[in-house]
Amino acid sequence: MSSKSANTKSSSGESSGYQERSNDSYYEPYGGWPGFMHSHGLKPYDLDDVEEGKAIIQAFKDVDRADFEEQKAQKTQGK
């Protein structure tokens, strides 16, 4: 599974500096995709569970992005 490039530009045209992590970087601590799935009570051979696993990864990515934006905002407010 590949990740999308998330070094996006804001509406003002400047780069946000955010680099989205690869899916593999989320699976690695679990020993790979099957371990990730099993750790979340999902079956890697069940297509509905696979979709749920993908949704979990996307939720992790959304939280990481929100954390990055929050930290960035705090740094700019502190200047």
All heavy atoms as a GROMACS GRO file, in nm:
protein
  621
    1MET      N    1   0.084  -0.118   0.000
    1MET     CA    2   0.000   0.000   0.000
    1MET      C    3   0.088   0.123   0.000
    1MET      O    4   0.183   0.133   0.074
    1MET     CB    5  -0.088  -0.001   0.123
    1MET     CG    6  -0.182  -0.115   0.126
    1MET     SD    7  -0.288  -0.104   0.269
    1MET     CE    8  -0.369  -0.260   0.250
    2SER      N    9   0.054   0.216  -0.082
    2SER     CA   10   0.136   0.336  -0.091
    2SER      C   11   0.065   0.453  -0.025
    2SER      O   12  -0.056   0.454  -0.012
    2SER     CB   13   0.166   0.369  -0.237
    2SER     OG   14   0.046   0.400  -0.303
    3SER      N   15   0.144   0.550   0.017
    3SER     CA   16   0.085   0.668   0.078
    3SER      C   17   0.085   0.781  -0.022
    3SER      O   18   0.161   0.783  -0.117
    3SER     CB   19   0.163   0.709   0.203
    3SER     OG   20   0.290   0.754   0.166
    4LYS      N   21  -0.005   0.875   0.000
    4LYS     CA   22  -0.012   0.993  -0.085
    4LYS      C   23   0.086   1.096  -0.033
    4LYS      O   24   0.110   1.104   0.086
    4LYS     CB   25  -0.153   1.052  -0.081
    4LYS     CG   26  -0.259   0.958  -0.132
    4LYS     CD   27  -0.395   1.020  -0.114
    4LYS     CE   28  -0.504   0.920  -0.147
    4LYS     NZ   29  -0.635   0.972  -0.116
    5SER      N   30   0.139   1.175  -0.121
    5SER     CA   31   0.226   1.283  -0.077
    5SER      C   32   0.139   1.390  -0.013
    5SER      O   33   0.043   1.436  -0.073
    5SER     CB   34   0.302   1.343  -0.195
    5SER     OG   35   0.378   1.454  -0.152
    6ALA      N   36   0.172   1.425   0.110
    6ALA     CA   37   0.088   1.519   0.183
    6ALA      C   38   0.161   1.649   0.211
    6ALA      O   39   0.123   1.724   0.298
    6ALA     CB   40   0.040   1.456   0.313
    7ASN      N   41   0.266   1.676   0.138
    7ASN     CA   42   0.334   1.804   0.154
    7ASN      C   43   0.254   1.906   0.076
    7ASN      O   44   0.287   1.943  -0.034
    7ASN     CB   45   0.479   1.794   0.104
    7ASN     CG   46   0.563   1.909   0.152
    7ASN    OD1   47   0.516   1.994   0.226
    7ASN    ND2   48   0.686   1.912   0.108
    8THR      N   49   0.143   1.945   0.135
    8THR     CA   50   0.044   2.026   0.066
    8THR      C   51   0.072   2.174   0.080
    8THR      O   52   0.150   2.216   0.163
    8THR     CB   53  -0.097   1.997   0.122
    8THR    OG1   54  -0.096   2.026   0.262
    8THR    CG2   55  -0.134   1.852   0.100
    9LYS      N   56   0.003   2.250  -0.002
    9LYS     CA   57   0.016   2.395   0.005
    9LYS      C   58  -0.112   2.452   0.064
    9LYS      O   59  -0.220   2.404   0.038
    9LYS     CB   60   0.042   2.454  -0.133
    9LYS     CG   61   0.177   2.412  -0.187
    9LYS     CD   62   0.212   2.489  -0.310
    9LYS     CE   63   0.351   2.448  -0.355
    9LYS     NZ   64   0.408   2.536  -0.449
   10SER      N   65  -0.096   2.554   0.145
   10SER     CA   66  -0.212   2.618   0.205
   10SER      C   67  -0.276   2.710   0.102
   10SER      O   68  -0.224   2.730  -0.007
   10SER     CB   69  -0.170   2.698   0.328
   10SER     OG   70  -0.090   2.807   0.291
   11SER      N   71  -0.388   2.770   0.139
   11SER     CA   72  -0.457   2.860   0.048
   11SER      C   73  -0.372   2.981   0.012
   11SER      O   74  -0.389   3.041  -0.092
   11SER     CB   75  -0.591   2.903   0.108
   11SER     OG   76  -0.568   2.968   0.231
   12SER      N   77  -0.275   3.017   0.099
   12SER     CA   78  -0.188   3.130   0.069
   12SER      C   79  -0.073   3.088  -0.022
   12SER      O   80   0.008   3.172  -0.062
   12SER     CB   81  -0.132   3.191   0.198
   12SER     OG   82  -0.051   3.097   0.264
   13GLY      N   83  -0.064   2.956  -0.055
   13GLY     CA   84   0.037   2.910  -0.147
   13GLY      C   85   0.166   2.862  -0.080
   13GLY      O   86   0.256   2.815  -0.147
   14GLU      N   87   0.176   2.868   0.052
   14GLU     CA   88   0.298   2.823   0.118
   14GLU      C   89   0.284   2.677   0.159
   14GLU      O   90   0.176   2.629   0.188
   14GLU     CB   91   0.330   2.911   0.239
   14GLU     CG   92   0.226   2.908   0.347
   14GLU     CD   93   0.251   3.008   0.458
   14GLU    OE1   94   0.277   3.123   0.429
   14GLU    OE2   95   0.242   2.965   0.574
   15SER      N   96   0.394   2.606   0.160
   15SER     CA   97   0.395   2.465   0.196
   15SER      C   98   0.371   2.449   0.345
   15SER      O   99   0.424   2.523   0.427
   15SER     CB  100   0.530   2.404   0.158
   15SER     OG  101   0.535   2.270   0.199
   16SER      N  102   0.289   2.349   0.381
   16SER     CA  103   0.259   2.326   0.522
   16SER      C  104   0.375   2.256   0.592
   16SER      O  105   0.385   2.262   0.714
   16SER     CB  106   0.132   2.241   0.536
   16SER     OG  107   0.157   2.108   0.495
   17GLY      N  108   0.461   2.186   0.516
   17GLY     CA  109   0.572   2.115   0.575
   17GLY      C  110   0.536   1.980   0.629
   17GLY      O  111   0.622   1.907   0.677
   18TYR      N  112   0.411   1.940   0.621
   18TYR     CA  113   0.367   1.811   0.674
   18TYR      C  114   0.403   1.701   0.576
   18TYR      O  115   0.376   1.710   0.458
   18TYR     CB  116   0.217   1.811   0.699
   18TYR     CG  117   0.167   1.679   0.753
   18TYR    CD1  118   0.194   1.642   0.883
   18TYR    CD2  119   0.096   1.592   0.672
   18TYR    CE1  120   0.150   1.520   0.933
   18TYR    CE2  121   0.052   1.471   0.721
   18TYR     CZ  122   0.079   1.435   0.851
   18TYR     OH  123   0.036   1.315   0.900
   19GLN      N  124   0.464   1.594   0.628
   19GLN     CA  125   0.496   1.477   0.546
   19GLN      C  126   0.420   1.359   0.604
   19GLN      O  127   0.447   1.315   0.716
   19GLN     CB  128   0.646   1.449   0.547
   19GLN     CG  129   0.687   1.332   0.461
   19GLN     CD  130   0.657   1.354   0.313
   19GLN    OE1  131   0.682   1.462   0.260
   19GLN    NE2  132   0.604   1.254   0.249
   20GLU      N  133   0.323   1.308   0.530
   20GLU     CA  134   0.241   1.196   0.577
   20GLU      C  135   0.326   1.070   0.588
   20GLU      O  136   0.406   1.039   0.501
   20GLU     CB  137   0.128   1.172   0.478
   20GLU     CG  138   0.030   1.068   0.522
   20GLU     CD  139  -0.086   1.056   0.426
   20GLU    OE1  140  -0.183   1.131   0.441
   20GLU    OE2  141  -0.078   0.971   0.336
   21ARG      N  142   0.308   0.998   0.699
   21ARG     CA  143   0.378   0.871   0.719
   21ARG      C  144   0.322   0.766   0.624
   21ARG      O  145   0.205   0.769   0.588
   21ARG     CB  146   0.357   0.824   0.862
   21ARG     CG  147   0.432   0.903   0.966
   21ARG     CD  148   0.397   0.862   1.108
   21ARG     NE  149   0.404   0.717   1.129
   21ARG     CZ  150   0.360   0.657   1.238
   21ARG    NH1  151   0.307   0.728   1.336
   21ARG    NH2  152   0.369   0.526   1.251
   22SER      N  153   0.407   0.669   0.590
   22SER     CA  154   0.362   0.559   0.506
   22SER      C  155   0.274   0.464   0.587
   22SER      O  156   0.283   0.459   0.711
   22SER     CB  157   0.482   0.482   0.451
   22SER     OG  158   0.545   0.410   0.555
   23ASN      N  159   0.190   0.390   0.518
   23ASN     CA  160   0.108   0.291   0.587
   23ASN      C  161   0.195   0.190   0.661
   23ASN      O  162   0.164   0.150   0.773
   23ASN     CB  163   0.018   0.218   0.488
   23ASN     CG  164  -0.093   0.306   0.435
   23ASN    OD1  165  -0.119   0.415   0.486
   23ASN    ND2  166  -0.160   0.259   0.332
   24ASP      N  167   0.305   0.149   0.597
   24ASP     CA  168   0.395   0.051   0.659
   24ASP      C  169   0.448   0.098   0.793
   24ASP      O  170   0.471   0.017   0.882
   24ASP     CB  171   0.511   0.018   0.566
   24ASP     CG  172   0.469  -0.064   0.446
   24ASP    OD1  173   0.361  -0.128   0.451
   24ASP    OD2  174   0.543  -0.065   0.347
   25SER      N  175   0.467   0.227   0.809
   25SER     CA  176   0.519   0.277   0.937
   25SER      C  177   0.419   0.258   1.050
   25SER      O  178   0.457   0.253   1.166
   25SER     CB  179   0.559   0.425   0.925
   25SER     OG  180   0.446   0.508   0.914
   26TYR      N  181   0.292   0.245   1.017
   26TYR     CA  182   0.189   0.217   1.117
   26TYR      C  183   0.182   0.066   1.146
   26TYR      O  184   0.152   0.025   1.258
   26TYR     CB  185   0.052   0.266   1.072
   26TYR     CG  186   0.041   0.416   1.067
   26TYR    CD1  187   0.060   0.486   0.949
   26TYR    CD2  188   0.014   0.489   1.183
   26TYR    CE1  189   0.050   0.623   0.944
   26TYR    CE2  190   0.005   0.628   1.180
   26TYR     CZ  191   0.023   0.694   1.060
   26TYR     OH  192   0.014   0.830   1.056
   27TYR      N  193   0.205  -0.017   1.044
   27TYR     CA  194   0.197  -0.162   1.062
   27TYR      C  195   0.319  -0.220   1.131
   27TYR      O  196   0.309  -0.321   1.200
   27TYR     CB  197   0.186  -0.236   0.928
   27TYR     CG  198   0.086  -0.186   0.829
   27TYR    CD1  199   0.111  -0.192   0.693
   27TYR    CD2  200  -0.036  -0.133   0.870
   27TYR    CE1  201   0.019  -0.148   0.601
   27TYR    CE2  202  -0.128  -0.088   0.779
   27TYR     CZ  203  -0.100  -0.096   0.644
   27TYR     OH  204  -0.191  -0.051   0.553
   28GLU      N  205   0.435  -0.160   1.108
   28GLU     CA  206   0.562  -0.216   1.156
   28GLU      C  207   0.562  -0.254   1.304
   28GLU      O  208   0.607  -0.364   1.339
   28GLU     CB  209   0.676  -0.119   1.124
   28GLU     CG  210   0.811  -0.173   1.158
   28GLU     CD  211   0.922  -0.076   1.124
   28GLU    OE1  212   0.896   0.027   1.060
   28GLU    OE2  213   1.035  -0.103   1.165
   29PRO      N  214   0.513  -0.168   1.394
   29PRO     CA  215   0.515  -0.206   1.536
   29PRO      C  216   0.435  -0.332   1.567
   29PRO      O  217   0.454  -0.395   1.671
   29PRO     CB  218   0.454  -0.085   1.608
   29PRO     CG  219   0.472   0.028   1.513
   29PRO     CD  220   0.464  -0.032   1.376
   30TYR      N  221   0.344  -0.369   1.478
   30TYR     CA  222   0.261  -0.488   1.497
   30TYR      C  223   0.317  -0.609   1.424
   30TYR      O  224   0.255  -0.715   1.423
   30TYR     CB  225   0.119  -0.461   1.446
   30TYR     CG  226   0.049  -0.348   1.518
   30TYR    CD1  227   0.056  -0.217   1.471
   30TYR    CD2  228  -0.022  -0.372   1.635
   30TYR    CE1  229  -0.008  -0.114   1.537
   30TYR    CE2  230  -0.087  -0.270   1.702
   30TYR     CZ  231  -0.079  -0.140   1.652
   30TYR     OH  232  -0.143  -0.039   1.716
   31GLY      N  233   0.430  -0.594   1.358
   31GLY     CA  234   0.489  -0.703   1.282
   31GLY      C  235   0.435  -0.714   1.141
   31GLY      O  236   0.450  -0.816   1.076
   32GLY      N  237   0.369  -0.610   1.094
   32GLY     CA  238   0.313  -0.610   0.959
   32GLY      C  239   0.162  -0.602   0.960
   32GLY      O  240   0.098  -0.590   1.065
   33TRP      N  241   0.106  -0.606   0.840
   33TRP     CA  242  -0.038  -0.591   0.822
   33TRP      C  243  -0.119  -0.698   0.896
   33TRP      O  244  -0.214  -0.664   0.968
   33TRP     CB  245  -0.072  -0.591   0.672
   33TRP     CG  246  -0.218  -0.589   0.640
   33TRP    CD1  247  -0.290  -0.692   0.587
   33TRP    CD2  248  -0.310  -0.480   0.657
   33TRP    NE1  249  -0.421  -0.654   0.570
   33TRP    CE2  250  -0.436  -0.524   0.612
   33TRP    CE3  251  -0.298  -0.352   0.705
   33TRP    CZ2  252  -0.549  -0.444   0.614
   33TRP    CZ3  253  -0.412  -0.271   0.707
   33TRP    CH2  254  -0.534  -0.317   0.662
   34PRO      N  255  -0.083  -0.828   0.885
   34PRO     CA  256  -0.162  -0.928   0.958
   34PRO      C  257  -0.161  -0.905   1.109
   34PRO      O  258  -0.266  -0.916   1.174
   34PRO     CB  259  -0.095  -1.061   0.921
   34PRO     CG  260  -0.030  -1.035   0.789
   34PRO     CD  261   0.017  -0.891   0.798
   35GLY      N  262  -0.047  -0.871   1.164
   35GLY     CA  263  -0.039  -0.844   1.308
   35GLY      C  264  -0.121  -0.722   1.348
   35GLY      O  265  -0.185  -0.721   1.453
   36PHE      N  266  -0.117  -0.619   1.264
   36PHE     CA  267  -0.198  -0.499   1.288
   36PHE      C  268  -0.346  -0.536   1.291
   36PHE      O  269  -0.420  -0.497   1.383
   36PHE     CB  270  -0.172  -0.395   1.178
   36PHE     CG  271  -0.263  -0.277   1.183
   36PHE    CD1  272  -0.234  -0.170   1.266
   36PHE    CD2  273  -0.378  -0.271   1.105
   36PHE    CE1  274  -0.318  -0.060   1.271
   36PHE    CE2  275  -0.462  -0.162   1.110
   36PHE     CZ  276  -0.433  -0.056   1.194
   37MET      N  277  -0.387  -0.613   1.193
   37MET     CA  278  -0.528  -0.653   1.185
   37MET      C  279  -0.569  -0.735   1.307
   37MET      O  280  -0.670  -0.707   1.371
   37MET     CB  281  -0.552  -0.733   1.056
   37MET     CG  282  -0.537  -0.651   0.929
   37MET     SD  283  -0.670  -0.536   0.905
   37MET     CE  284  -0.802  -0.648   0.860
   38HIS      N  285  -0.490  -0.835   1.340
   38HIS     CA  286  -0.522  -0.921   1.455
   38HIS      C  287  -0.523  -0.841   1.585
   38HIS      O  288  -0.607  -0.866   1.672
   38HIS     CB  289  -0.425  -1.038   1.465
   38HIS     CG  290  -0.446  -1.142   1.359
   38HIS    ND1  291  -0.560  -1.217   1.348
   38HIS    CD2  292  -0.365  -1.181   1.257
   38HIS    CE1  293  -0.551  -1.300   1.245
   38HIS    NE2  294  -0.433  -1.280   1.187
   39SER      N  295  -0.433  -0.746   1.599
   39SER     CA  296  -0.428  -0.664   1.721
   39SER      C  297  -0.551  -0.579   1.740
   39SER      O  298  -0.583  -0.537   1.851
   39SER     CB  299  -0.304  -0.574   1.719
   39SER     OG  300  -0.188  -0.652   1.728
   40HIS      N  301  -0.620  -0.552   1.630
   40HIS     CA  302  -0.742  -0.473   1.636
   40HIS      C  303  -0.868  -0.561   1.624
   40HIS      O  304  -0.978  -0.511   1.600
   40HIS     CB  305  -0.740  -0.366   1.526
   40HIS     CG  306  -0.642  -0.258   1.555
   40HIS    ND1  307  -0.509  -0.267   1.522
   40HIS    CD2  308  -0.656  -0.139   1.620
   40HIS    CE1  309  -0.446  -0.160   1.561
   40HIS    NE2  310  -0.532  -0.080   1.622
   41GLY      N  311  -0.848  -0.692   1.642
   41GLY     CA  312  -0.961  -0.783   1.640
   41GLY      C  313  -1.020  -0.804   1.502
   41GLY      O  314  -1.138  -0.839   1.489
   42LEU      N  315  -0.939  -0.782   1.398
   42LEU     CA  316  -0.987  -0.793   1.260
   42LEU      C  317  -0.921  -0.909   1.189
   42LEU      O  318  -0.809  -0.948   1.223
   42LEU     CB  319  -0.957  -0.662   1.185
   42LEU     CG  320  -1.014  -0.535   1.248
   42LEU    CD1  321  -0.961  -0.412   1.175
   42LEU    CD2  322  -1.166  -0.537   1.245
   43LYS      N  323  -0.990  -0.963   1.090
   43LYS     CA  324  -0.938  -1.075   1.012
   43LYS      C  325  -0.884  -1.022   0.878
   43LYS      O  326  -0.959  -0.961   0.803
   43LYS     CB  327  -1.047  -1.178   0.988
   43LYS     CG  328  -1.102  -1.237   1.116
   43LYS     CD  329  -1.224  -1.324   1.085
   43LYS     CE  330  -1.292  -1.366   1.212
   43LYS     NZ  331  -1.389  -1.267   1.259
   44PRO      N  332  -0.756  -1.046   0.848
   44PRO     CA  333  -0.699  -0.992   0.724
   44PRO      C  334  -0.757  -1.056   0.598
   44PRO      O  335  -0.736  -1.004   0.489
   44PRO     CB  336  -0.549  -1.022   0.737
   44PRO     CG  337  -0.536  -1.125   0.841
   44PRO     CD  338  -0.656  -1.115   0.930
   45TYR      N  339  -0.832  -1.164   0.611
   45TYR     CA  340  -0.892  -1.230   0.495
   45TYR      C  341  -1.039  -1.192   0.475
   45TYR      O  342  -1.101  -1.232   0.378
   45TYR     CB  343  -0.878  -1.383   0.507
   45TYR     CG  344  -0.927  -1.438   0.638
   45TYR    CD1  345  -1.061  -1.466   0.659
   45TYR    CD2  346  -0.838  -1.459   0.743
   45TYR    CE1  347  -1.106  -1.514   0.780
   45TYR    CE2  348  -0.882  -1.507   0.865
   45TYR     CZ  349  -1.016  -1.536   0.882
   45TYR     OH  350  -1.060  -1.583   1.004
   46ASP      N  351  -1.095  -1.113   0.567
   46ASP     CA  352  -1.234  -1.067   0.558
   46ASP      C  353  -1.233  -0.927   0.499
   46ASP      O  354  -1.177  -0.834   0.557
   46ASP     CB  355  -1.295  -1.067   0.698
   46ASP     CG  356  -1.441  -1.025   0.700
   46ASP    OD1  357  -1.477  -0.927   0.631
   46ASP    OD2  358  -1.519  -1.090   0.772
   47LEU      N  359  -1.296  -0.912   0.382
   47LEU     CA  360  -1.290  -0.782   0.312
   47LEU      C  361  -1.351  -0.667   0.392
   47LEU      O  362  -1.301  -0.555   0.385
   47LEU     CB  363  -1.357  -0.794   0.174
   47LEU     CG  364  -1.286  -0.887   0.076
   47LEU    CD1  365  -1.361  -0.891  -0.057
   47LEU    CD2  366  -1.142  -0.845   0.055
   48ASP      N  367  -1.456  -0.694   0.468
   48ASP     CA  368  -1.512  -0.588   0.553
   48ASP      C  369  -1.413  -0.547   0.661
   48ASP      O  370  -1.399  -0.428   0.692
   48ASP     CB  371  -1.643  -0.633   0.617
   48ASP     CG  372  -1.758  -0.646   0.516
   48ASP    OD1  373  -1.753  -0.575   0.412
   48ASP    OD2  374  -1.851  -0.724   0.541
   49ASP      N  375  -1.343  -0.645   0.719
   49ASP     CA  376  -1.242  -0.615   0.820
   49ASP      C  377  -1.124  -0.540   0.759
   49ASP      O  378  -1.068  -0.450   0.823
   49ASP     CB  379  -1.193  -0.742   0.888
   49ASP     CG  380  -1.291  -0.797   0.991
   49ASP    OD1  381  -1.398  -0.736   1.010
   49ASP    OD2  382  -1.259  -0.901   1.052
   50VAL      N  383  -1.088  -0.575   0.636
   50VAL     CA  384  -0.979  -0.503   0.567
   50VAL      C  385  -1.016  -0.356   0.552
   50VAL      O  386  -0.933  -0.267   0.578
   50VAL     CB  387  -0.947  -0.567   0.431
   50VAL    CG1  388  -0.857  -0.478   0.348
   50VAL    CG2  389  -0.883  -0.704   0.450
   51GLU      N  390  -1.140  -0.328   0.514
   51GLU     CA  391  -1.184  -0.189   0.501
   51GLU      C  392  -1.180  -0.119   0.636
   51GLU      O  393  -1.143  -0.002   0.644
   51GLU     CB  394  -1.325  -0.183   0.440
   51GLU     CG  395  -1.329  -0.223   0.294
   51GLU     CD  396  -1.236  -0.141   0.207
   51GLU    OE1  397  -1.233  -0.017   0.220
   51GLU    OE2  398  -1.163  -0.202   0.126
   52GLU      N  399  -1.216  -0.190   0.742
   52GLU     CA  400  -1.210  -0.132   0.877
   52GLU      C  401  -1.065  -0.102   0.915
   52GLU      O  402  -1.035   0.002   0.973
   52GLU     CB  403  -1.273  -0.228   0.979
   52GLU     CG  404  -1.274  -0.176   1.120
   52GLU     CD  405  -1.366  -0.058   1.142
   52GLU    OE1  406  -1.458  -0.036   1.061
   52GLU    OE2  407  -1.344   0.015   1.241
   53GLY      N  408  -0.973  -0.193   0.880
   53GLY     CA  409  -0.831  -0.171   0.907
   53GLY      C  410  -0.780  -0.048   0.834
   53GLY      O  411  -0.705   0.033   0.891
   54LYS      N  412  -0.821  -0.031   0.710
   54LYS     CA  413  -0.782   0.087   0.632
   54LYS      C  414  -0.837   0.214   0.696
   54LYS      O  415  -0.770   0.318   0.699
   54LYS     CB  416  -0.830   0.075   0.488
   54LYS     CG  417  -0.757  -0.030   0.408
   54LYS     CD  418  -0.815  -0.038   0.267
   54LYS     CE  419  -0.748  -0.143   0.183
   54LYS     NZ  420  -0.808  -0.151   0.048
   55ALA      N  421  -0.960   0.205   0.746
   55ALA     CA  422  -1.021   0.322   0.812
   55ALA      C  423  -0.945   0.357   0.940
   55ALA      O  424  -0.929   0.475   0.972
   55ALA     CB  425  -1.168   0.294   0.842
   56ILE      N  426  -0.898   0.257   1.012
   56ILE     CA  427  -0.820   0.281   1.134
   56ILE      C  428  -0.691   0.353   1.099
   56ILE      O  429  -0.653   0.451   1.164
   56ILE     CB  430  -0.793   0.150   1.210
   56ILE    CG1  431  -0.924   0.095   1.269
   56ILE    CG2  432  -0.689   0.170   1.319
   56ILE    CD1  433  -0.913  -0.047   1.322
   57ILE      N  434  -0.622   0.306   0.995
   57ILE     CA  435  -0.497   0.371   0.952
   57ILE      C  436  -0.526   0.515   0.912
   57ILE      O  437  -0.450   0.606   0.948
   57ILE     CB  438  -0.432   0.293   0.835
   57ILE    CG1  439  -0.381   0.158   0.884
   57ILE    CG2  440  -0.320   0.374   0.771
   57ILE    CD1  441  -0.271   0.166   0.988
   58GLN      N  442  -0.634   0.538   0.838
   58GLN     CA  443  -0.667   0.676   0.797
   58GLN      C  444  -0.696   0.763   0.920
   58GLN      O  445  -0.656   0.879   0.924
   58GLN     CB  446  -0.786   0.677   0.701
   58GLN     CG  447  -0.813   0.814   0.644
   58GLN     CD  448  -0.694   0.871   0.570
   58GLN    OE1  449  -0.637   0.806   0.482
   58GLN    NE2  450  -0.652   0.992   0.605
   59ALA      N  451  -0.762   0.707   1.020
   59ALA     CA  452  -0.788   0.782   1.143
   59ALA      C  453  -0.657   0.818   1.213
   59ALA      O  454  -0.642   0.930   1.263
   59ALA     CB  455  -0.879   0.702   1.235
   60PHE      N  456  -0.562   0.721   1.217
   60PHE     CA  457  -0.430   0.751   1.275
   60PHE      C  458  -0.363   0.865   1.200
   60PHE      O  459  -0.305   0.956   1.260
   60PHE     CB  460  -0.340   0.628   1.269
   60PHE     CG  461  -0.372   0.518   1.366
   60PHE    CD1  462  -0.316   0.393   1.349
   60PHE    CD2  463  -0.458   0.536   1.473
   60PHE    CE1  464  -0.342   0.289   1.438
   60PHE    CE2  465  -0.486   0.434   1.562
   60PHE     CZ  466  -0.428   0.309   1.544
   61LYS      N  467  -0.372   0.861   1.067
   61LYS     CA  468  -0.310   0.966   0.985
   61LYS      C  469  -0.376   1.101   1.010
   61LYS      O  470  -0.309   1.204   1.017
   61LYS     CB  471  -0.317   0.929   0.837
   61LYS     CG  472  -0.224   0.817   0.799
   61LYS     CD  473  -0.231   0.788   0.650
   61LYS     CE  474  -0.132   0.681   0.611
   61LYS     NZ  475  -0.121   0.667   0.466
   62ASP      N  476  -0.508   1.101   1.023
   62ASP     CA  477  -0.581   1.225   1.050
   62ASP      C  478  -0.539   1.286   1.184
   62ASP      O  479  -0.522   1.408   1.195
   62ASP     CB  480  -0.732   1.201   1.047
   62ASP     CG  481  -0.786   1.165   0.909
   62ASP    OD1  482  -0.714   1.185   0.808
   62ASP    OD2  483  -0.899   1.113   0.903
   63VAL      N  484  -0.523   1.201   1.285
   63VAL     CA  485  -0.479   1.248   1.416
   63VAL      C  486  -0.337   1.303   1.408
   63VAL      O  487  -0.307   1.409   1.464
   63VAL     CB  488  -0.490   1.136   1.522
   63VAL    CG1  489  -0.417   1.172   1.651
   63VAL    CG2  490  -0.635   1.104   1.550
   64ASP      N  491  -0.249   1.232   1.337
   64ASP     CA  492  -0.111   1.280   1.320
   64ASP      C  493  -0.110   1.416   1.252
   64ASP      O  494  -0.036   1.506   1.292
   64ASP     CB  495  -0.027   1.181   1.240
   64ASP     CG  496   0.009   1.056   1.317
   64ASP    OD1  497  -0.011   1.054   1.441
   64ASP    OD2  498   0.057   0.961   1.254
   65ARG      N  499  -0.191   1.434   1.151
   65ARG     CA  500  -0.197   1.562   1.077
   65ARG      C  501  -0.249   1.673   1.169
   65ARG      O  502  -0.194   1.783   1.172
   65ARG     CB  503  -0.287   1.546   0.954
   65ARG     CG  504  -0.309   1.674   0.874
   65ARG     CD  505  -0.179   1.719   0.811
   65ARG     NE  506  -0.193   1.845   0.742
   65ARG     CZ  507  -0.172   1.859   0.613
   65ARG    NH1  508  -0.138   1.758   0.538
   65ARG    NH2  509  -0.185   1.977   0.558
   66ALA      N  510  -0.354   1.643   1.245
   66ALA     CA  511  -0.410   1.742   1.337
   66ALA      C  512  -0.308   1.781   1.444
   66ALA      O  513  -0.296   1.899   1.478
   66ALA     CB  514  -0.538   1.689   1.400
   67ASP      N  515  -0.235   1.683   1.496
   67ASP     CA  516  -0.131   1.711   1.595
   67ASP      C  517  -0.023   1.802   1.536
   67ASP      O  518   0.023   1.895   1.601
   67ASP     CB  519  -0.067   1.582   1.646
   67ASP     CG  520  -0.157   1.502   1.738
   67ASP    OD1  521  -0.261   1.556   1.783
   67ASP    OD2  522  -0.124   1.385   1.764
   68PHE      N  523   0.017   1.773   1.412
   68PHE     CA  524   0.119   1.854   1.345
   68PHE      C  525   0.069   1.998   1.330
   68PHE      O  526   0.142   2.093   1.361
   68PHE     CB  527   0.151   1.796   1.207
   68PHE     CG  528   0.242   1.883   1.126
   68PHE    CD1  529   0.379   1.877   1.143
   68PHE    CD2  530   0.191   1.972   1.033
   68PHE    CE1  531   0.464   1.958   1.069
   68PHE    CE2  532   0.274   2.052   0.959
   68PHE     CZ  533   0.411   2.046   0.977
   69GLU      N  534  -0.053   2.014   1.284
   69GLU     CA  535  -0.109   2.148   1.264
   69GLU      C  536  -0.120   2.224   1.397
   69GLU      O  537  -0.093   2.344   1.404
   69GLU     CB  538  -0.245   2.141   1.195
   69GLU     CG  539  -0.239   2.086   1.054
   69GLU     CD  540  -0.162   2.172   0.956
   69GLU    OE1  541  -0.147   2.293   0.979
   69GLU    OE2  542  -0.114   2.116   0.856
   70GLU      N  543  -0.158   2.152   1.504
   70GLU     CA  544  -0.170   2.214   1.635
   70GLU      C  545  -0.033   2.260   1.685
   70GLU      O  546  -0.019   2.372   1.737
   70GLU     CB  547  -0.233   2.118   1.734
   70GLU     CG  548  -0.254   2.177   1.870
   70GLU     CD  549  -0.321   2.079   1.966
   70GLU    OE1  550  -0.400   1.996   1.920
   70GLU    OE2  551  -0.291   2.086   2.086
   71GLN      N  552   0.068   2.175   1.671
   71GLN     CA  553   0.202   2.211   1.714
   71GLN      C  554   0.255   2.329   1.632
   71GLN      O  555   0.319   2.419   1.687
   71GLN     CB  556   0.298   2.092   1.701
   71GLN     CG  557   0.271   1.986   1.802
   71GLN     CD  558   0.355   1.860   1.778
   71GLN    OE1  559   0.436   1.855   1.687
   71GLN    NE2  560   0.336   1.760   1.861
   72LYS      N  561   0.225   2.329   1.504
   72LYS     CA  562   0.269   2.439   1.418
   72LYS      C  563   0.203   2.570   1.461
   72LYS      O  564   0.267   2.674   1.468
   72LYS     CB  565   0.234   2.407   1.272
   72LYS     CG  566   0.281   2.509   1.173
   72LYS     CD  567   0.246   2.466   1.032
   72LYS     CE  568   0.280   2.573   0.934
   72LYS     NZ  569   0.240   2.539   0.798
   73ALA      N  570   0.074   2.564   1.493
   73ALA     CA  571   0.001   2.683   1.538
   73ALA      C  572   0.056   2.734   1.670
   73ALA      O  573   0.069   2.856   1.689
   73ALA     CB  574  -0.147   2.652   1.549
   74GLN      N  575   0.090   2.643   1.760
   74GLN     CA  576   0.145   2.684   1.889
   74GLN      C  577   0.281   2.752   1.872
   74GLN      O  578   0.312   2.848   1.942
   74GLN     CB  579   0.157   2.565   1.983
   74GLN     CG  580   0.026   2.515   2.033
   74GLN     CD  581   0.036   2.387   2.114
   74GLN    OE1  582   0.143   2.328   2.124
   74GLN    NE2  583  -0.075   2.345   2.172
   75LYS      N  584   0.360   2.702   1.778
   75LYS     CA  585   0.492   2.763   1.754
   75LYS      C  586   0.478   2.902   1.696
   75LYS      O  587   0.552   2.992   1.734
   75LYS     CB  588   0.573   2.676   1.657
   75LYS     CG  589   0.628   2.551   1.720
   75LYS     CD  590   0.707   2.469   1.619
   75LYS     CE  591   0.753   2.338   1.677
   75LYS     NZ  592   0.825   2.257   1.579
   76THR      N  593   0.382   2.922   1.607
   76THR     CA  594   0.365   3.054   1.546
   76THR      C  595   0.305   3.153   1.646
   76THR      O  596   0.334   3.271   1.640
   76THR     CB  597   0.279   3.048   1.419
   76THR    OG1  598   0.151   2.991   1.451
   76THR    CG2  599   0.346   2.968   1.310
   77GLN      N  600   0.224   3.106   1.740
   77GLN     CA  601   0.166   3.193   1.841
   77GLN      C  602   0.272   3.232   1.945
   77GLN      O  603   0.265   3.339   2.003
   77GLN     CB  604   0.049   3.126   1.911
   77GLN     CG  605  -0.073   3.112   1.824
   77GLN     CD  606  -0.183   3.034   1.891
   77GLN    OE1  607  -0.167   2.982   2.002
   77GLN    NE2  608  -0.297   3.023   1.824
   78GLY      N  609   0.369   3.145   1.965
   78GLY     CA  610   0.472   3.170   2.065
   78GLY      C  611   0.579   3.267   2.019
   78GLY      O  612   0.660   3.314   2.097
   79LYS      N  613   0.579   3.304   1.892
   79LYS     CA  614   0.682   3.396   1.839
   79LYS      C  615   0.649   3.539   1.868
   79LYS      O  616   0.544   3.584   1.883
   79LYS     CB  617   0.698   3.376   1.689
   79LYS     CG  618   0.768   3.247   1.657
   79LYS     CD  619   0.794   3.237   1.510
   79LYS     CE  620   0.870   3.110   1.478
   79LYS     NZ  621   0.898   3.096   1.339
   0.00000   0.00000   0.00000
